[in-house]
Amino acid sequence: MGVRHPPLIRCPTCGVSQDWTSTCRRCRCDLKLLQAAQAAYEQNRRECLRMLYGGFCAQALVHARRCQALRPGAEALRLVALCHLIDERFDAALETARSIDPGPSVG
């Protein structure tokens, strides 16, 4: 199974958005480390889900927290909350879920 990349990558040096490549099209910055971090995130996400499926909640939580360290955000926090929920740690699941930024409200 290949690495699931977001549709675009933003160069950390110059900020240009582009398709996933190993070099920035504008400033020629090497993006291989960013790609490696994305691959590590995906590997930990898959392993987390595999551990949850097998009933190993503590190990799944380790992988979910690695995801959060590699790419902080709502997706990783939802994974952490799911680990808590399946482990029946409802207070921790609710606290984690509440910490997720819902984004801009529509109205």
N, C-alpha and C positions, 0 to 999 in steps of 0.2 A: 504494500500500500504506500503510495507516495505522500509527500508532505503537503498538507492543506495550507495554502498561502492565502492571505487576504488578497483581493483583486489587484490592489496597487501597493507599492512600497514608497515610503517617503524617505528621501535621503536625509540622514541625520546631519550632514554637513551643510548642504545648500537648500534643503527643503523641497526640492522638486519631487512631484509625484510621478511615478512611472511604473511600468510592468516590472515583475520580478526578474532582475538580472544580477550578475555578480559585480557590475560596475555602474556607477551613476552615469547617466547619459550627458549630464551637464558638467559636473565637476570632476568626473572620473574617480570619485571616491570608491574604495574597495568595500563592497557590501556583503562580502562572504561571512563576516562575523555576525551580521544581522540575520543572514540566512541560516546560520548555524543555531542561533538563538531560537529562531522560528521552528527549526527542526526539533530542537530539544523540547520546546513547548509542546509540539504535537506528539512527540514520543511520550512525554509525561501525561498528557491528556488521555491518550489511548490506554496507557498503563493504569491510570486512575480508574477509567471506566471498566477495564478488565478486572481490576481488584474488586470494585464494587459488585460486578456481576458474580464474582466468586465468593462474595461475602466477607472480604477482608477489608473492613472499613478503615482500620487504623493505617494500613499500608496505602489505601486509596487516598486518604487525607494527606499523607506525605507527598504524593505525586500532585495532588491538587494545590498544595502550598508551593510546590516548585513551579507550577504553572503561574501562580500569582506572583512569585518572585521574578520569573522570566518576562511576563507580560501582564503587569497589573491592570485590572479592569473588571468590568461587569461579567465577562464570560468566565474568567477564572474564579471570581467570587461566587458565581452560581454553582460552579463545580465544588467549591469548598462547602457551600450551604447544602448541596445534595449529599455530600459525604456525611455531614452532621445529621441530616434528616434520616438517612438510611440507617445510621448508627443509633437512632432514636435519641439523639442529643438535641431535643427540640428547641431549648433555649438558645443554644449556640447556632442552630440553623436559622432561627428567627433573627437573631442579632446580626448574623452575616448577611442575610437577605435584606435587612433594613439598611445595611451599609452600602448597598448597591445604588449608585446614582441613577435615578430613573431617566435622566436626560431632560431635555426641554419639554414642558407641558404643552399640549395642544389645546387651544381654546379660544 
